[in-house]
Amino acid sequence: MSYDYMILLGKEPSRARMPTSSSKHPAVQEMVCQLASPVARVFVPARTPTLHIPGRGLLIGRVFDREGKLLNQHLELNGSARDIMQRLLESTWGEYIAVLFDSPESGEITVLREPSGGVQCVYSLRGGEGFITSDISLATEMGLYHKEVDWDGVAHTLNFPYLRVARTALKGVSELLPGTALTYREIGMRHSSAWSPWRFMKRGTRHENPVAAADEVREAVSGVVEALALNEEAFLVELSGGLDSSVVATCLRDFSQQATFCTLVMPVSGTDERPYAQLVTDALNTQLRTVEIAFDSVTLEYPVPRSSVTPAVGLLQNAVNSAWERSGSHYGINSFFSGGGGDTVFGYLKTAAPAADAFLDRGPRAGFSAIGDLAALHQCTIFKAGRLTFKKMLRHPRTGWRADSSLLNRARVPATTDRHPWMDPPAGTFPGDQERVLDLIGTQLFRVATPRGAGRSMHFPLLSQPVMEACLKVPSWMWITNGRNRAVARQAFADRLPRGILDRRSKGSYTGYMAAVYAHNRERMRELLEEGDLCRHDLIDRAALRAFFARELAPRDLSFLRVIDLCAAENWVRQQGQEPSAARASA
């Protein structure tokens, strides 16, 4: 479910009440003022859970203590907003926004978005007044904002794909990123990083013993999954056949009566994961159900979520989302569980960085052992693994985001990216740790790319704060022990996972399916882009686009995926400035 809220900023008396009378949006009609200060008023519908901190603020969303107990009474916390923020991050977790002030008479408020990003948060401020909200469509419904595409923001999104920064693709709208805080006062606002992954990777914090590391990972994952399941009536578990979703599923052994286990089936070889998913459900003594996606499930024009502030839902994601939503309705569930983000959280690096980290942190003995693990993992020679490791050690680590200007008008795309607060590592950070944090930044796109959670809860337990913290404390080379990727997670759940999952190295791919979709829709894609808004605003290199469609692709050429991403962006921009009923319903 979505946790709706609207925070009005500024002292103007007319903002004392919500402009709800003309709105047909259910959340707007149900808004009630739950917190007020001299500079802000916080409105929340009754169906959104809240937790009061008397005299200090309000939490919007669901909050658990570190033992997994759902907190449903007010919290007694004292001190400054900064002090309370740190105590929340140290002693709780969940999906929430915290609205805090030093006292009810304070002329400033602080808004914290917890590290997993489970509750959306966008804002707009002009002339000292504005709003912070869970859903930009709430602001449009209330007449507080009129949607207008920021074409520079779109160009940034296309040139730095899958990167989520404060900038959005709507003019005047920014996003408060997970783990960050915004402090507002009449003279302006400031941002700060309240939670950083780097804290859990430093010496004295990271694990020294792989057994202790596996124990903490197991405890964190099991605790989060069970806490979430205890507070759901019926849920669907999305099984991919891989390690990550299997780990989540095994933690739900005691909740099989509430769970429906499903796997996707596509009409292309290499995508059928039923044999592996069946291993998991057989071990749980329950039934595996299938969710089919045909070729005609992918369309070029589809409604985007009304809450979307940047292109995020791709053609395949939309088809998958629709399939899961239909299954959710069919089985009468109220939430989804996904293993999304597991590759990143469980340290699945595909470079020589883990071995380089072992050398730099533990010295030659650990480094050469890690080179052996690296060679076994990638099934290459020790010589090649060693050469790549030393090359990684000598090369200056990448701290920025890789650009992809293919098919774009390079005169319109930014040369440098906006900075994400996690992109600035402490001095002496190891290459593998830097790669892991960049990958973690990329997972922040997951929630907005899976909008089926708007009507039902969408749980990504592997991206929860306790699991991220436990896994970040595990050095990168431990994740490749004995030549197995995600080795610590495999060890942590070795007694629960079926042998076929525990030993699996490969995984199905949707690439063949997308290649077939491209071949079937190639001419329509060409027309959509050549006649579209991206071309009209000169974001696409027309000559390069014509040349691309004029040539035949080689068998393993995956450049068509770029065209599919451009089509998704074109679909998004065409729907801004309007609120189609279909888009509203899909969200």
Order of alpha helices (4+ residues) and beta strands (2+ residues): beta-alpha-beta-beta-beta-beta-alpha-beta-beta-beta-beta-alpha-alpha-beta-beta-beta-alpha-beta-alpha-beta-alpha-beta-alpha-beta-alpha-alpha-alpha-alpha-alpha-alpha-beta-alpha-alpha-alpha-alpha-alpha-alpha-alpha-alpha
